[in-house]
């Protein structure tokens, strides 16, 4: 359980309504056009690299641990890492459905 946030960065001259439409079509389009293995690998690599940087920075690690503790258990930080590593295309499609 939880939530997801999807964002788009626009310049001042870009159309907000078109951006909203494109963002919705992209998110809802995952059902019709599944994520590829290459896209999943790219995303997992980025997320795991961010977590590794957090682990290697004592201040960031303390903040991350505090946030996990606030959620109920300090181990949630590491559970998130393990879940990212285990994520599959089938998981993404199941959630998209």
BAFI-3210 file (N, C-alpha, C; in Angstrom, 3 decimals, decimal comma, padded with zeros to 6 digits):
// residues 97
n [1|2|3|4|5|6|7|8|9|10|11|12|13|14|15|16|17|18|19|20|21|22|23|24|25|26|27|28|29|30|31|32|33|34|35|36|37|38|39|40|41|42|43|44|45|46|47|48|49|50|51|52|53|54|55|56|57|58|59|60|61|62|63|64|65|66|67|68|69|70|71|72|73|74|75|76|77|78|79|80|81|82|83|84|85|86|87|88|89|90|91|92|93|94|95|96|97]
n.u [000,828|000,373|001,439|001,919|003,823|003,741|005,511|006,030|008,283|008,128|008,804|008,256|006,890|005,613|002,677|000,426|-001,932|-001,616|000,627|-000,413|-002,238|-000,490|001,075|-000,828|-001,639|000,765|001,261|-001,067|-000,724|001,060|-000,161|-000,944|001,420|003,876|006,514|009,882|012,530|015,008|014,309|013,405|015,778|017,372|015,939|016,042|018,801|019,349|017,807|018,957|021,567|021,138|020,322|022,684|024,406|023,187|023,657|026,411|026,788|026,916|025,185|022,931|022,192|021,445|019,180|017,552|017,281|015,928|013,535|012,595|012,281|010,259|008,246|007,854|009,791|013,247|014,427|013,036|014,204|016,198|014,655|013,242|015,326|015,904|013,490|013,443|015,604|014,532|012,400|010,273|009,300|006,801|005,746|005,422|003,520|001,372|000,704|000,125|-002,187]
n.v [-001,193|002,270|005,262|006,889|009,292|011,301|013,344|016,255|018,379|021,613|024,208|027,778|028,354|026,068|024,046|023,523|021,981|020,172|018,857|017,618|015,872|014,261|013,151|011,640|009,855|008,529|007,269|005,686|004,223|002,179|-000,219|-000,969|-000,749|-002,401|-001,961|-002,186|-004,637|-003,359|-000,739|-001,223|-002,178|000,122|001,924|000,538|000,501|003,253|003,859|002,117|003,077|005,607|004,845|003,633|005,827|007,208|005,444|005,701|008,240|009,614|011,558|011,647|008,985|008,815|010,469|008,992|006,611|007,635|008,385|005,870|004,716|006,360|005,428|003,014|000,976|000,576|-001,086|-000,909|000,714|-000,912|-003,031|-001,822|-001,474|-004,186|-004,956|-003,405|-004,528|-007,045|-006,581|-007,193|-007,347|-008,541|-007,885|-005,116|-004,993|-006,293|-004,480|-002,258|-003,099]
n.w [000,000|-000,598|-002,229|-005,384|-007,130|-009,934|-012,096|-014,141|-015,718|-016,880|-019,248|-019,280|-021,624|-022,420|-022,877|-020,347|-020,162|-022,284|-021,350|-019,048|-020,241|-021,752|-019,702|-018,267|-020,293|-020,668|-018,167|-017,887|-020,156|-019,680|-019,293|-021,863|-023,349|-022,231|-019,816|-020,826|-020,588|-020,640|-019,865|-017,269|-016,098|-016,311|-014,638|-012,173|-011,743|-011,453|-009,128|-007,231|-007,220|-006,114|-003,552|-002,692|-002,616|-000,558|001,575|001,752|002,704|005,736|006,949|005,223|005,433|008,130|008,112|006,351|007,826|010,045|008,824|008,085|010,593|011,555|009,961|011,099|011,314|011,282|009,475|007,118|005,195|004,092|003,249|001,208|-000,653|-001,206|-002,353|-004,653|-006,027|-006,523|-008,199|-010,999|-014,493|-014,630|-012,118|-012,386|-014,463|-013,232|-011,188|-012,758|-014,042]
ca.u [000,000|001,104|001,054|002,944|003,777|004,259|005,776|006,545|008,887|007,815|009,268|007,140|006,155|004,973|001,258|000,156|-002,985|-001,021|001,511|-001,274|-002,761|000,622|001,450|-001,874|-001,533|001,982|001,067|-002,087|-000,248|001,896|-000,955|-000,932|002,810|004,617|007,895|010,831|013,586|016,028|013,783|013,417|017,176|017,792|015,300|016,588|020,181|019,292|017,318|019,946|022,694|020,731|020,378|024,100|024,929|022,641|024,379|027,784|026,777|026,358|024,061|021,776|021,794|020,712|017,848|016,800|016,950|014,900|012,283|012,144|011,824|008,962|007,276|007,597|010,883|014,454|014,792|012,288|015,152|016,861|013,599|012,993|016,426|015,710|012,333|013,867|016,440|013,700|011,311|010,233|008,320|005,491|005,278|004,984|002,273|000,313|000,308|-000,480|-003,545]
ca.v [000,000|003,524|006,167|007,199|010,666|011,439|014,760|016,725|019,706|022,362|025,587|028,723|028,401|024,781|023,982|022,704|021,006|019,127|018,089|016,761|014,821|013,365|012,432|010,642|008,831|007,748|006,419|004,683|003,441|001,048|-001,432|-001,315|-000,876|-002,741|-001,526|-003,150|-005,098|-002,307|000,364|-001,674|-002,211|001,514|002,470|-000,137|000,967|004,609|003,815|001,457|004,008|006,623|004,230|003,433|007,150|007,491|004,602|006,194|009,594|009,432|012,452|011,165|007,700|009,076|010,972|007,860|005,713|008,312|008,277|004,480|004,544|007,037|004,557|001,869|000,008|001,061|-002,029|-000,608|001,263|-002,037|-003,798|-001,115|-001,843|-005,583|-005,021|-002,850|-005,545|-008,198|-006,149|-007,798|-006,820|-009,084|-007,078|-003,827|-005,200|-006,615|-003,247|-001,402|-003,578]
ca.w [000,000|-000,648|-003,294|-006,378|-007,613|-011,284|-012,311|-015,426|-015,628|-018,090|-019,352|-019,235|-022,884|-022,711|-022,574|-019,159|-020,464|-023,117|-020,474|-018,226|-021,117|-022,078|-018,488|-018,007|-021,335|-020,431|-016,990|-018,193|-021,295|-019,254|-019,469|-023,284|-023,786|-021,021|-019,614|-021,376|-019,668|-020,613|-019,056|-015,878|-015,659|-016,172|-013,440|-010,993|-011,569|-010,895|-007,753|-006,373|-007,095|-005,148|-002,222|-002,362|-002,236|000,770|002,534|001,860|003,273|007,080|007,223|004,459|005,994|009,376|007,748|005,791|008,929|010,840|008,091|008,198|011,976|011,642|009,293|011,954|011,449|010,609|008,400|005,894|004,218|003,429|002,581|-000,052|-001,555|-001,606|-003,241|-005,951|-006,675|-006,908|-009,071|-012,331|-015,444|-014,235|-010,987|-012,918|-015,190|-012,269|-010,543|-013,784|-014,303]
c.u [000,876|000,598|002,219|002,742|004,424|004,366|006,209|007,102|008,681|008,507|008,040|006,292|005,480|003,542|000,988|-000,887|-002,450|-000,101|000,708|-001,776|-001,676|001,033|000,441|-001,797|-000,319|001,792|000,054|-001,660|000,620|001,148|-000,860|000,476|003,671|006,035|008,811|011,851|014,672|015,581|013,799|014,838|017,700|017,242|015,877|018,007|020,198|018,862|018,337|021,188|022,380|020,788|021,820|024,745|024,429|023,399|025,793|027,899|026,122|025,152|022,802|021,269|021,000|019,305|016,984|016,380|015,848|013,540|011,721|011,616|010,449|007,859|007,035|008,740|012,092|014,848|014,052|013,186|015,781|015,861|013,272|014,069|016,235|014,539|012,654|014,677|015,597|012,597|011,419|009,208|006,913|004,913|004,706|003,644|001,116|-000,198|-000,377|-001,921|-004,470]
c.v [001,262|004,380|006,344|008,632|010,692|012,924|015,023|018,124|020,422|023,716|026,487|028,704|027,077|024,767|023,008|021,631|019,854|018,244|017,144|015,574|013,786|012,530|011,331|009,509|007,934|006,776|005,313|003,775|002,259|-000,268|-001,909|-001,543|-001,136|-002,162|-002,601|-003,552|-004,033|-001,123|000,006|-001,675|-000,802|002,119|001,854|000,344|002,354|004,606|003,196|002,328|005,108|006,070|004,022|004,754|007,537|006,705|005,138|007,607|009,513|010,314|011,991|009,841|007,891|009,593|009,822|006,882|006,323|008,218|006,857|004,186|005,177|006,215|003,263|000,903|000,487|000,178|-001,759|-000,022|000,132|-002,949|-003,156|-001,481|-003,264|-005,727|-004,449|-003,886|-006,697|-007,855|-006,753|-007,083|-007,292|-008,294|-005,747|-003,968|-005,519|-005,346|-002,301|-001,798|-003,085]
c.w [000,000|-001,772|-004,250|-006,825|-008,990|-011,585|-013,741|-015,202|-016,956|-018,068|-019,396|-020,503|-023,251|-022,182|-021,422|-019,453|-021,314|-022,272|-019,588|-019,043|-021,426|-020,869|-018,174|-019,027|-021,109|-019,269|-017,289|-019,334|-020,923|-019,420|-020,913|-023,834|-022,558|-021,012|-020,180|-020,321|-019,537|-019,752|-017,576|-015,333|-015,411|-014,880|-012,169|-010,707|-010,942|-009,436|-006,803|-006,197|-006,087|-003,720|-001,770|-001,934|-000,855|001,830|002,775|002,405|004,653|007,393|006,499|005,009|007,285|009,089|007,225|006,892|009,797|010,160|008,170|009,597|012,149|010,973|010,067|012,156|010,647|009,436|007,093|004,803|003,406|002,720|001,241|-001,080|-002,085|-002,580|-004,621|-006,710|-007,216|-007,912|-010,466|-013,211|-015,047|-013,055|-011,475|-013,639|-014,270|-011,592|-011,529|-014,073|-013,214]
res [x|x|x|x|x|x|x|x|x|x|x|x|x|x|x|x|x|x|x|x|x|x|x|x|x|x|x|x|x|x|x|x|x|x|x|x|x|x|x|x|x|x|x|x|x|x|x|x|x|x|x|x|x|x|x|x|x|x|x|x|x|x|x|x|x|x|x|x|x|x|x|x|x|x|x|x|x|x|x|x|x|x|x|x|x|x|x|x|x|x|x|x|x|x|x|x|x]
***
